């Protein structure tokens, strides 16, 4: 199925237009403006919202109007539904939060505009690592701008709770189980979690990385190797998922948002959370400090590996000269040191610029950058499957179904789930 068929098949215009028309679009107050840029995104949680507000202020400082279209929910699924309906209707926003293979699909459809002039004027080829620059291009031309690098394979720990119980952050899966048993015995939820498909798959891919290693992870989700996808270690990863979901996550997790799960750890109702570093933005927004209120450690067994998730803004073709000027200004600002620093400090991620100075960032970010560079020197740097960097949206959705159905089925068979995973990935 080609990209245009996938996009068209995913959208029923009649049913989605009301969603697009009623989405939460905050229009700037009437004032003289050099042009307007509408930005569709799903940065709506506390720390994320603070980060995107910085970009808005910088664009407005340059004399342009920012039209905000923040769509919460589903790890971006709701926002993508709105975007597809808008595109089919011939009314796409000027910029939209898109990442990974999806950028190539939108480029293939002819929706995205050429940013090469902005990129050349601002030395993007020099400040971006080649593997990141390639993701931002379609047919050799820049069509999107990256804003950060997230690490997915993190474990977040409530330090006062651990100190009180005399336990330390786990470094292996066996230690994770042992620590979880002690938290459970103390009446504390071991693992805060939200029962959404993307959250289940985030936990699952961390288990795959831990059990199969970065080479096995790559063979499974990038190379789509059937033997790896159905092998005994993948079966073991599913069994580990069942153990975590069944024994150490609370039964009220269904439908819980990821940031609400972070809140459970923050308040001491839960001891840990398996989540990418956007979770740190919630701790920062609440005034909490790493090393004092919480600890960030690689998910047990994934030390030396780094699953990355790059947020980016893809730029859509526009006709109005003012809107085009605003769009180019947004693209320029997104990679400038001022925004890169402030945004990533709020967002929990690290700057995408290779020359970024993180000396004023917190300890978690400094560790993340060091681990990123070390992982990039070998096989440890891998694109996340659960967050749209390793697979197409169609494959990702199929994997989500397999993982979540297994996680919620008390009688789920791990070997059968691995076989279903192979079919999902290899479609």
N, C-alpha and C positions, 0 to 999 in steps of 0.2 A: 504494500500500500504506500503510495507516494505521499509527500508532505501535504500537498493541497487536499488530497482525499482525506487524510487524517484530520486536518483542521476542520474541513467541512463536515465530516462525519461526527465530529465531537460537538457540533453546535446545532441546536435547533433554534433558529432565529426567532421564531414566534414565541417560544417559551422563555428565551433569555433576554429579549429586549426589555421587558419590565425590570429585570434585575439590573441591567445596565443603567436604565433611566432613574432608578431609585437608589443607586449606590451612593455612598456618602461622599459627595463632591463638595468641598468647601471652596467657594470662589472668592478670590481676593476682592477687597473693597474697591469701588470705582476710583481710579486715580490715573493721572497721566502715566503712560507706560510705553516702553519701546517695543513691547511684544509680550505675548502670553505663552507659557509652556505648561501644558497639563501633564502631570506625572501620576501614573497608575502604579501602585505598589501595595505590599502587605506589611510594611513596617509600622505596625499599629500598637504594639505592646510598649510599656513604659520607656525602657532604654532605647528601643528601636525608634520610637516616636521622637525622642530627644535628638537622636542622630539625624533623622531626616529633616527635622526642624532647622538644623544648622545649614543644610544645603539650601533650604527654602530662603533663609535669611540672606545667604550669600548671593543667590540669584536676584533677590529683590534689591539688594544693595547695589547691583549693577544696573538697576532701572527697569527690570522686567517683572512681570506678574506671574506668580506661581499659582496654578490651579490644582489643588490637591485632590486626588482620588485614592484614598487609602481604603482598601477592602480587607477586612479582617477575616481570619478563619481558614482552616484546612491546610496550613503550611503553604499558602499561595494558590491552592486549587480554586478558591472562590474568585480570586483576582484574575486568574487565567480564564475562568468562565466569562467574566465581564469583558476581558480583552478580546476574546474570540468573537463575542457578540458584536462588540464595537467594530472590529475589523470587517466582519461580514457585512455590516451595515454601511461600510465605507466611511466610518467616523472614528478612526483609531486615535488614541492620545498621542502627544508628541514624544513621550518617553514612557517606557514600561519596564518594570522589574522582571527581567527574563534571564535565564542562565543556562549554561551548558549546551547540550545538543539542540535545545529549543531555539537558540539563536540561529542556528543553521536552518532550521525548518522555516522560521519566519523570513529569513533571507531568501530561501528558495521560492517562497511565495511572492517575493517582490515587494514586501511591505516596508523593508528597512532602507534607510537612507545612508549615503556614503559619508563617512566622517574623516576621510583621509586628510583633508586640509587642516582640520583641527588637530589631528594626530601628529602631522608633520610639524605644525607650528609649535607644538608643545612637547615634542621629542618623546612620544609614546613608545617608540621602538627601543629607546634607550632606558626608559624607566620601568618598563614591563618585562618580566621574564618571558622568553619566547613561547613557552608552553601556555602561558596566560594570554599573551597577545593573540595567539592562534585561535583561542576560544572566542575572542571578541571580533573575529573577522569572518566574512562570508565571501567566497570567491576571491580571496586575497585582499579584500578591502575592509577597513574598520567599519562596523555597523553598530557597535555597542562599546560602552566604557565600563570597566570594572571598578568597584568602589572598595572592595575589601577581600580578605581571605579569612574564612572561618575554618576552625578545626572542629570536626565532628566527634572524634573519639576521645571525649572528655568524660570524667566522672567528677561530680560536684559533691562535696562533703560538708556537713555542718560541723565545724571544728569544736565548738563548746560541747555539743552532744557527744562527740567522739572522746574528747578529753575527760568528760564526766564518767564515761563508761570504761575509760582506760584502753581504748582500741585505736588502731592506726588505720590510715587509708589503705585499702587492699591493693596489692600489686599483681596478684594472680587470680584466676577464677576460683580456685579453692579458698583463697583468702576472702574473696568477695562473699562466698557462701557462708564462711565462718563468721564474718563480721555481720552479715545479714541475720544470722541466727541469734547473735547477741543483741542486736537492736530489737528484734522481734520479741525476745524474752523480756526486754525492758519496756515493752508496750509502745514501741516506736515503729512506725512504718519503715521498713528497711529501704525500699526504693520508691520514691515518688514518681508517678507515671500517669500519663493521660492516655485513655484507650482510643486514640486515633490511629488510623492506619500508618501514617508517616512516622508517628512516634514508635509504634511497634517495629517498623522497619529500621529505624535508627538504632534501637537496641539490638536487633538481629544482625545488622551489618557490623556492629562492634564485636559481636560474638564471632562472626565469620572471620574478621580480621585477627582476633585473638587466637582462634583455634587453627585457622588455615595459614596465618601469616600473610604479609603483604603480597607475596608471589601468588599464593593460592587465591587471595582476594581478587587479584588482577586477572588470573585465569578464569575465575568464575564470572565476574561482572563486566570485564572489558573484552577479554578474548572469547567469552561465552563457551568455555570448554565443557562439554557434556560430562566427561568423566569426573571433573572436579565438582560440577554442580550436583551430581548424584552420588558422589563418593562418601565413604564412611565419616570423614571429617565434617562434611556438610550436614549429614544426619546428626552428628554430635552437636553441631551448632543449633539445630532445631530442638534437640533435647534440652540443651542449656536454656534456650528461650522459654520452653515450657516450664522449666524449673524456676526461673526468675518470675515469670508471669503468675504461676500458680502458687508459689510459696512466699514470695517476698514483696509483691505489689498488692495494694489494698483493693477490695472488691468494688469500691466506689470510683474506680479510675475511669470507667466508661464515659467517653465524651469530654473528659477534663482537658482543658487547654494546657499547653506546655508551661506557660508562665504561672498558671495556678499551681502546677506541680512544683515549680521552683519555689513558690510561696510556702508550700508545705515544708520544704527543707529549711527555708529561711527562718520559719517560726519554730523549728525543732519538732514539728509533728512527724517529720520524716528525716531519715539520716542521710540519704544520698539521692542523687538524680543522675541518670545517664542521658546526657544531652550535649549538643554542640555549644560552642562558646558564646552564642547569643544569650545563653542563660546568665552569663556573667553580667550582662547589661541590666538585668533585674536586680542583682545584688548591688551593683553600682548605683542605680537609681534610688535604692533604699538606703544608701549611705553606708553600706557594709564594706568591710575591708578584707582583702585576701590575706591569708596567714593569721588573721585574728578571728573573723566571723566564719570564714569558709576556706576550704582548700580545693584546688583544682589539680587533678592528677590524670594521667592518661588512663583510659579504660583498661582494667587489669589484663595484662598479657599483650598489650599493644604498644608498649614502650618502644621507641625508635621508629614508629610508623605515624603517619599523619594523613588522615582522610580529609581532603579539602572540599570546601563549598565556597564558590566565588559568587557574590552578589554582583549584578551588573544592571545597567540601564541601557536597553536597546532603544535606538532612535528611529521613529517611524517617519515615512515620507510625508511632508507637509507642503502646502501651497502658499500660505500667507508669509510674506517676507519677514514680518515682525516675529511670527512664531518660529520661523527658521533661525533667526538671530538669537532668540531666547534659547532654543534647543542647542545651538552651538556653544552658547555661554554656559549652559548647564554641563555639557560634555567637558568643557575646559576646566570648570571649577571642580568637578568630581575627582580629578586626579591631582589637583594642586595640594601642596603640603598642608595648608591650613585646614582644609576640609578633611583630608585624609587623617590628620591627627585627631581632630575633635570628633569626627564621626566614629572612628574606630574605638576611641576611648569610651564613647557612649554605647556603641553597638556590641562591644565585647570581643571584636575581631582584631586583626592586625592589618596595617596598611598594605596595599597591593604594590606600592612603589618599591622597587628594589633598593632605593637609596634612603628609605625611611629611617628616621631616628626614633627608636622606641625607648630611649633612656628615661623619659618622663611617664612612660606607661607603667601599669602595675606589674607585679611579679608574674601573674598568669600570662599576660601578653608577651612579656619578655621571654618567658619559657616557650611560649607558642612560636615566636619568631625563630628562636634558636633551634627548636625541634623541626620547624619547617625547613630551615636551611640544611640541617643534618639529614632529614629524610629525603630531600631533593637530590642529595649527593649519591643516593643509592636507590634501592627499590621501595623504600618506605613511603614515598609520596604517592598517594592513590586518590583518584576521584571518587567522591562519595556516590554510592548507589541510591541511597534513600533521599537524597536532596538534589537530584537532577543533573549530576555532573558526569556520571558514567554511562547512563542509558537514556533512551528517548522517553518522552512522557508516556507513550503507549506501553513500553516495556515496564517502566516504573510502576504504572498503575496495576499491571498484571502481577508484578512481584508483591505489591502492597496487598492485593487480594489473597495471594497464597499465604503470606506471612500472618496477616490478621486472622484469616479463617482458621489457621492452625493454632494460633495463640488463644483463640476464644473457644476452641473445641476441646473439651476435657478428654475426649477419646481420640484426639488427633494423632495420626501415625507419622513419626518423623521421617521414615524412609519414603513414604508416599508423598510427603510434603516436599522432600528434596527432588523427587521426580517431577512434581508439579512446578517447582521452581525452575527446573531445566527447561520445561516447555514454555514457561513465561519469558525467560531470558532469551531463549533461542528463536522466538517467533519472528 
